[in-house]
Amino acid sequence: MTIAISTGVVRGTEEQDESFGQKLKLAEISGSESYSPDVRKIIDLGLNLTAKNLGYKINSADLGRRGMDSSGVVYYLLSQC
């Protein structure tokens, strides 16, 4: 199964619409109702992680450092499952 999620989790721009700054919800991802519970959990954890407004921190998977790099995000998400 392939899951494609845009990196733009925060939708729109201030000029485009009132949804600017609102977090994407799992139910808004087309076809997500057919994903397995494990896949849904990983996606939901990732979407919740975006609400923490973390910065980029090289070699980090630690929320306490207020940032992560891409491999840190993958490690963090999979370690929560």
C-alpha positions in Angstrom: 0.0 0.0 0.0 1.3 3.4 -0.9 0.3 6.4 1.2 0.9 9.9 -0.2 0.7 12.8 2.1 1.7 16.3 1.0 4.4 17.9 3.1 2.1 20.9 3.4 0.2 19.7 6.5 -1.0 23.3 7.2 -3.5 24.3 4.5 -3.8 27.4 2.5 -2.4 30.9 2.9 -3.9 33.9 4.7 -4.9 35.3 1.4 -6.5 32.1 0.1 -9.0 31.1 2.7 -10.0 30.9 6.4 -8.5 27.4 6.8 -5.0 28.9 7.0 -3.1 27.4 9.9 -5.6 24.7 10.6 -4.2 21.2 11.0 -5.1 18.5 8.5 -7.2 15.7 10.0 -6.8 12.0 9.1 -10.4 11.9 7.9 -9.6 14.5 5.3 -7.1 12.3 3.5 -8.9 10.6 0.6 -9.2 6.9 1.1 -7.9 6.9 4.7 -10.9 5.0 5.9 -9.5 1.9 4.1 -6.1 2.1 5.8 -5.2 -0.5 8.4 -5.4 0.6 12.0 -1.6 0.5 12.3 -1.2 2.8 9.3 -3.9 5.1 10.6 -2.1 5.4 13.9 1.2 6.3 12.3 -0.5 9.0 10.2 -2.4 10.4 13.1 0.7 10.5 15.3 2.5 12.3 12.4 -0.3 14.8 12.0 -0.4 15.5 15.8 3.4 16.0 15.7 3.0 18.9 13.2 0.9 20.8 15.8 4.0 20.9 18.1 5.7 23.4 15.7 9.1 21.7 15.9 12.1 23.2 14.1 14.8 21.3 12.2 17.5 19.8 14.4 20.0 17.6 12.8 20.5 14.2 14.3 17.5 14.6 16.6 14.5 12.4 17.4 13.8 14.1 20.7 10.8 16.3 21.3 12.6 17.8 24.3 15.2 19.4 21.9 12.3 21.2 20.2 13.2 19.8 16.8 13.9 16.8 14.6 15.4 15.9 11.3 13.5 13.7 8.8 15.0 10.4 10.0 14.3 11.5 13.6 10.6 11.9 12.7 10.4 8.4 11.1 12.2 7.0 14.2 9.9 8.8 16.6 6.7 7.8 14.8 7.7 4.1 14.5 8.9 3.9 18.1 5.4 5.1 19.3 3.7 2.2 17.7 
